């Protein structure tokens, strides 16, 4: 971490310490401190930290929120904050290669931030909760106010966590917080609700029997397993659909690996256009299967070496709707199907299937048409030779504002201007020779 982020981590540690003191002085009595529950909750906090699940390109769901929420309901607020801090500290004290497969120990300043932001989020949860209910430990959990206090307290802790992590990541990466926040705010609501319900059930049981705190580990494992199964099902569905798309590509040696290259171009264009990670992932997912509908096009039309007749052209154009109907069966392509069906629409109108303009759509909706055209022009086909990359860019510029979005065409220029090392991450490009698919 740089000096600025180190200073912020230290300031957050100071704020966390002040939060403990403030909460202890605000609610000193008649709250009872249960040392057994305290120790058990620290153990549970460490265990639930280890059950972190990756939910997106840069997002994780940390089940330790459940332990912190249970601590708020079972212990005095100051003690609950200390529980969450100790859980984070002990978890970070274990080298990452043991817990989650990483290569190193965390730096002290990284641990300081993780501990302090966890403590501050727990403090926010406790402060909001005890604004609505009497300061009794363990919490009664049977009052009408709990219907308001519980969800508001959970939301306060999540919001505090999101704000702190967003601020630190934006400072570290020198990125506008507005780009980071959507990644943090993307919540898996079903799992989030299940996490807090598990904490609530555990707190109700532990109010009478402290050892019931360990029940939370069991419930957290169930949530973790269910989330992993959902993610694996998503990955299996994507692999199956992409395999179908690859079958389409392999039917014709001239379009072999076309979808893979289009996906790489689309990802690179998204990077230059600074499209948010979540949207860029959806675009790349759609690009991999954008020609899936060609699986329903007759061979005599799909492989015809010469010019298509009007009737054959109409048959060929049906592939976008066929692809749309196939992808509509999979919730994983809720966004992707819209991109696939529109990848032959024109910026000023005149494409297909609707013929409407795409100029009023967001820039991200116009990435796939450019990526598809770029690879199509620089690849050899049965009816023509491949164009050089320079010639393909000239064609894109000639159609900018009419067929393609000008900003996306400008981003395509940046692909050519990149260094040779960066360009090879997309596809090897030679300015004076045709690019032929391998």
N, C-alpha and C positions, 0 to 999 in steps of 0.2 A: 504494500500500500504506500502511496505517496504521503508526503508530510501533511498535506491538507486533509486527507482522509484519516490519518493518524490522529490529528487534532480533533476531528469530528468524533472519532471513536472514544477519545478521552472525555470529551464533553458529554457524550451520551452516557458514559459510565458515571460521571458526576451526577447527571440528571437522574439516572436509575437509583443511585444512592440517596439522593434527595427525595425521590418518590417513596422509597422505603421509610424514611424518617417521617415524611409528611403523612403517609397512610397510618403509621403507627401512632402518631399523635392525634390524628383525626378520629380513629376508632380504637381507643385503648381498652375500653370495657363496654359491655360484659363479655367480650369475645374470649373464648377459651382456646388456648394453644394445646394441641394434641401432638406430643412428640412422635408417637407411633405413626400417626397419619402423615406427619411431616416427612419422616424418613421414607415411608413407603411411596409417597408422592414423588420424592426425588428419584427413587429407583424407577418408577413408572415414567417419569419425564425423560430420563436417559433412554429407556427402552423405546418410547414412542418417537424420540428424535431419530432413532435408527430405522424407523419404518417410513422414511421419506420416500415419496413416489414421484417420479418424473412425469409431468402431465403435458408438457409441450417442449418446444425447442429450447426455451430458457426458463421454464417455470416448473416448480415442484409443489407438491402438497405435503406440508409437514404436519404429521399427526400429533406432534407435541402440543399443539393448541388444546387438545383434549385434556392433557394432564394439567395444563395451566388453568383451564376453565374449572376442572374439578377441584383444584387447589383453592381457587377463589371461593367456591361454595363450601369447602370443608374447613378452611383455616382463616385466621385473621388476615386482612388484606396484605399487610406487610410481610407476613410469613409466606403467603401465596406467591408474592413477587420474588422472594428469596428462593422458593422452590423452583420456579421457572428459571431463574438465573443459575442455580447450582446444576440443574439438569442440562442446560446448554453448555456450561463450563465443563462438566464431566464428560459430556459427549465429545466436545471439541478437543479434550485432552487425549483422546484415543487417536492414534494415527489413522488417516483416511484409508490407507491400504487394508486395514483390518476391518473397518466398519463398512465402507462403501466402495472399496476397490481403488481409491485414489493413490497417488504416488508419494504423498508427503504429509507432514504435520502442518496444521494451520499456523500462520504467523500470529504472534501475540495480539497484534492490532486487529486482525480478523476475528479472533476469539473475543476480544473486548467488544467489538461491534455486535457480534452475534448474541453475546450474553446481555448486553445493555438493551438492545432492541427488543429482545424477548421479555426482559423485565419491564420495560416501559409499556409494551403491549398488554402485559398482565396487569400492570397498574391501572391502565385505562379501563380494562375490563372490570376490575374491582371498584374503581371510583364510580363508574356508571351504575353498576349493579346496586351498590349500597346507597345510592341516591334515592332509590325507590323502595327498598326494604329495610327493616330494622337491622341494626348492626349486631347480629347474633351469630356465633360460630358454634357448630355448623349452621348454615343457612336453613331456615325452616322449610323452604321449597313447597309450601302449601298455601301460599297467600295469593289473592287475586293480582297483586302487583307483579308477581313473578311472570305473568303472561306478557308484561311489557318489559320488565327488568331483564329477563334472561336473553331475549333476542337482541335488545339494545346493547347489553353488555358484550355479547359475542361480536356484534357488528363493530363496536368501538375498538375491541382488541384487534380485529382483522384490519380495520382502517388504519390504526396506528402502525401496525406492522407493514402494511403496504406503503404508507407514506415514508417511513424510515428507510426501507429497502430501496424504494424508488430514488430517494434523494442520494443515498450512498452510491448506487450503481451509476446514476447519471453523472456524479462527480468523478468517479473512477474512470468512466469511459468517455467523458467529455461529450455526453449526448444529452439532448434536450429531454427533460423529465417527461414531457408529453409523449415521447416515443417509448419510454420505459413503462410508464404507468399502465397502459392497456395490457401489457404482459402480466403485470402484477394483479390487475383487477380481474383478469380472466379466471373466474372461480368455477370450480366444479361443484355446483350447488348441492347436488344430491350427496356427494361425499362430505362436503362441509357440514351439512345438516346432520348427517349420520354421525360425524365426529363429535359434534356438540351434544347430540342425544345420548351417545355413549357416555360422555362425561357426566351428563345429568343423571343417568341411571346409576352410574357408579357412585356419585355423590349421595344419592338417596339411600343406596344400600350401605355405604360406608358410614353414614350418620349413626347407624345402630351397631355396625360391626366394622371397625377400622380396617381389618385385613381385606375387606371387600374392595379396597382400592386396587388391589392386584387384578380385579376383574377387568379393569380398563385396558390392561395389556392384552388380554384375550380378545376383547371387543375391537381394539385397535388392529390386532393381527387379522381379524375377520374383514375389517374395512380395507386393510392393505391388500389382502388376497383378492377381494372382490374388484378393487381398482386395477390390480395387475391383470386380472382376467379380462376386464373391459379393454385395457390397453392392448393386450395380446390379440383380442378379437379384432380390434381396429387394425392392427398390423397385418393380421392374417387376411382380412378383407382387402386391404390395399394391395397386398402381394398377389392375391388371386385376380383382382381386376387388372393390375399391371401385367400379369402373365397373359391375360386375354389380349391386351393391347399389343404385347410383344408378338403374339401369334399373327396379328394383322400385319405388323412390320415384316415379319419373316416370310410372309406369303410372297413378297415382292423383293428381289435382291436389290433393287434400286432404292427402296425405302427402308432397308435394314437399319435398325437402331435409330430411325428418324425421331421417334417419340422421346427417346433418352436424350438425344442432342437438343431437341426443342425444350425439354425440361431444364437442361443446363443453361441454355440461352436465357430462358425465362427467369431463372434464379439470378443470373448475372445482371439482367436488366432491372430486376427488382432491387438489387443491391445499389445500382447506380441511381435509381429513382428514389432511394431511401424509403421504400415501401416497408411498412411494419412487418415484423417477423411472422406474425400469425397469418397475415394476408399473403405474404410471399410464400409461405409453406402451402397454402391452399392453391395458389397459382401453379406452383411446381407440381403439386399432386394432380391438378387438372391437365397440365401440359403432358404428363406421362401417359395419359389415356385420352388425349384430345381426338385421336382418330379411331377410337374403339368402335364407333358405329360402322366403320368400313367392313367390319366382320359380316355385316348383312348386305353388302353390295356384291352383285354377281361378278364372277371373274372376268367375263367378257367385257364388262364396263371398266372394272378396276384396273385391268392390265392392258387395255387397248393402247397400242403404241401411237396411234394417230389422234387426230382431233375428234372430240366427242360430238355426236349429234345433239340437237336440242333435247331430245328425249333422254339420251344417255346422260346428258349433263344434269337433267332434273333428277335422274336416278342417283347419280353420284352425290348430289347436294342433299339427299336424304340421310347421308351418314351422320350429320350433326344431330338430327332428331332421333335417329336410332341410338346414338351414343347417349343422348339426354335421357331417353327412356330406360336404358340399361342402368345408368348411374342413379336414376331416381329411386332405384330399389335399395340403395345403400345410403344410410344416414351419414356415413363418412364423407360422402361427396355432395353434401347439401349445398355448399358453396361452389364446388368444382363443376357440378353439372351446368350451372348458369354460365360459367366461363367457357365450357366446352360447346354449348349450343350457340354461343355468340362468336366463336373464333374465326368465322368467315364473314362477319358483319363489317361494314366499312365505317370509317370515321364520319364521313359526310353523308352516308346512306348509299344504298345500291348493292349491298352484299346480300347474303342469305343466312338464315331462312326468312327473316322478316323484312329485310331491305331497309330497316330503319337506321338512323344515324346513331353513332356511339359517342358523339362529341359531348353529350350531356352526362355521360357516365363518368365515374371516377377513373383516374389514370390507370389504376390497377386492372380495370376491365379491358384495357387496350394493350396489355403486355403480350398476351398469348398470340394475337394476330401477327405482331411483328416478329416474335420468336419463331413462329411457324414459317412465315415468309422467308426469313433470313436463312433458315436451314434448307428450305425447299429450293431457294435460288442457288445456294452454294453446294448443292448436292446434284450428282448426275442422275438424270432420269432417262427412261427409254426413248423419249421423244426429243431430248436436247442434252447438250453438255452442261457441266456445272459452270456457274459464273465465278469469277474471282470475288473475293470479299469486297474489294473496292467497288467493283461493278454492282454488286448486290446493294451496297450502301447507296450508290447513286440511284438505283431503282427505288429504294425506300424513300430517299429525299424527293424524288420526282412524284411519289404518291403521298407524301406527307401533307396532311390537311385535307386530303381527299379520301384515300384508302386507309391510311394509318395515322395514329396520333402523333403530332409533331414532337412532343416531349419524349415519347418512347423511341422515336427515330433518333433523336439527339442522344439518348442513352446508348443506342446501338453504336453511334460514333465512338463512344468512350470505350467500347469493347475493342475496337480496332486500335485506339490510341494507347491502350494499356501496354505495359512492358511485356516482353515475351514470357517471362515467368508467370505473370498474372494471367495472361491470355491462355496459357496451357491449362489453367484450371477450368476453363470453359470448353475450349476446343482448339487444337493447334491451327493457327491461321497464317497463311502465306499470302502476302499482298499481290504477288505476281503469278500465282499459280492457282488452278482450281482446287477447291477442297472437296475431295471425294470421300464418301463414307467408307469406313474400314469394312 
